[in-house]
């Protein structure tokens, strides 16, 4: 057993060092590439993007990368602090000194962990919103709205998350050898339920949705959806400008209950042809069943993860190798769950290029669909405006793209459209 515990510790440290060095390498590559191209607009964009806009995008990217150093350091410190340095073990022991062992103590352990972790990440969140985003003119969030969002988020998490947490922990304790399978069914049902209630219950808590009043745009959208064979319950405008100058458009809901939602910032940036092209791109995701495919992949990954957790939760070396001494006379379900959540990102980071590549392929497919159902030139101009208004760099590093970009760089998307 000591050998397996030591092996577990060494695996943790090896993965952590490998992940940290890879992230450092990626940040350095991206920083160097963006800085080297800061003073000249790429030739393909010379007639559409000004030098000032290009330099703003470069400076914005470099500022985010500087903040990424602090985020990386914090993640490393917290992972080591919770595991090998005894943070999780101390929290567990502290709660046991205050309350009896049992479901309430396990629930308290998980809740306390997430609250502490959230508090420790709070300063970086504030710097990002009121420092970085404010400096580049993107932040519209007031301190009062920020606090309101935080409190509402905690309330929603408590209402929706605590019953789920109780049920998962109960299944871990009482579900037998196949508890992870029953827990998976619960998680799938939970995710579908949240997706169902989100448009009408959760999202309106944070944003105001008003019916689209532009009759000309509404007619264009209805015509496009009719040609594509899609139906929607309504067209709405979301007050995204309350928080940010960034923009987007998306669908919510299932089947005929789908809603089309436009950020108000998007309506201010794009003309009718461009809005139609952006919507056609979103329709392309539905046409190719990208959302369904991503959901099924997520369900498969969660099933695999829960099966692994079901095995690891029975191994003493899993606990001791990660700095926690398991209880011999009571359940260790909450400890197992938290340790698994802590170490899983070390593995998923190295598989992220696969999921990112799939996401970029989906974007190309949606672009192709939009090009076939709207004006290609309008789609090109819309993408250029969005890249410019969101200060997205036109010169990213290819390896950084491979790990972090869910959407292809502008040059690749426009080249595909030209082809």
BELSUL-V770320 format. One line per field, one symbol per residue. phi: phi as a letter, one per 20 degrees, with the letter a starting at -180 (. if undefined). psi: psi as a letter, one per 40 degrees, with the letter a starting at -180 (. if undefined). burial: b if it has 16 or more other ideal C-beta (glycine too) atoms within 10 Angstrom, else e. Layout:
phi->???
psi->???
burial->???
This chain:
phi->.gfffffffffgffffffffffffgfffffffffffdfebfggfdfecdfffffffffffffffffffffffffffffffffdfenfffffffffffdbffqffffffffffgfffffffeggffffffedffffeneedfegffffffffffffffffeefffggffffffecemfdgfffffgfffffffffffegfddefffdceddgfeffffffffffffffemdcbfaccddefffdbefcabbdcndlfefddcdffffffedeffffffffffffgffgelffffffffffffffffffffgfffedffffffdnceffedbfdffffffffffegffefgeefgffffffffffffffffffedbfffffffffffffffelefecffgffggedeedfggfffffffff
psi->ddddddddddddddddddddddddddddddddddddedehhideededhiddddddddddddddddddddddddddddddddcdeeddddddddddediiiaddddddddddddddddddeddddddddecddddeedhehidddddddddddddddddddddddddddddddeeadfddddddddddddddddddeddedddeddihhiihehdddddddddddddefiiidihihhfdeddieiiiiiiiiibeeiihhhiddddddiaddddddddddddddddefdddddddddddddddddddddddeehdddddeeehhiideiifddddddddddeddddddeeddddddddddddddddddddeeahddddddddddddddefhiegihddddddeheiiiddddddddd.
burial->eeeebeebbeebeebbeebbeebeebbeebbebbeebbeebeeebeeebeeebbebbbbbbbbbbeebeeeeeebeebbeebbbeebbbebbeebeeeeeeeeebbbbbbbebbeeeeeeeeeeeeebbeebbeebebbbbeeeebeeeeeeeeeeeeebeeebbeebbbbbbeeeeebbbbbbeebeebeeeeeeeebeeebeebbebeebeeeebeebbeebbeebebebeebbbbebbebbbbbbbebbbeeeebbbbbbbbbbebbeebbbbbbbbbbbbbbbbebeeeeeeeeeeebbebbeebbebbebebbbbbbbbebeeeebbbbbbbbbbbbbeebeebeeeeeebbeebebbbbbbebbbebbbeebbbbbbbbbbbbbbbbbbbbeebbbbbbebbbbeebbeebee
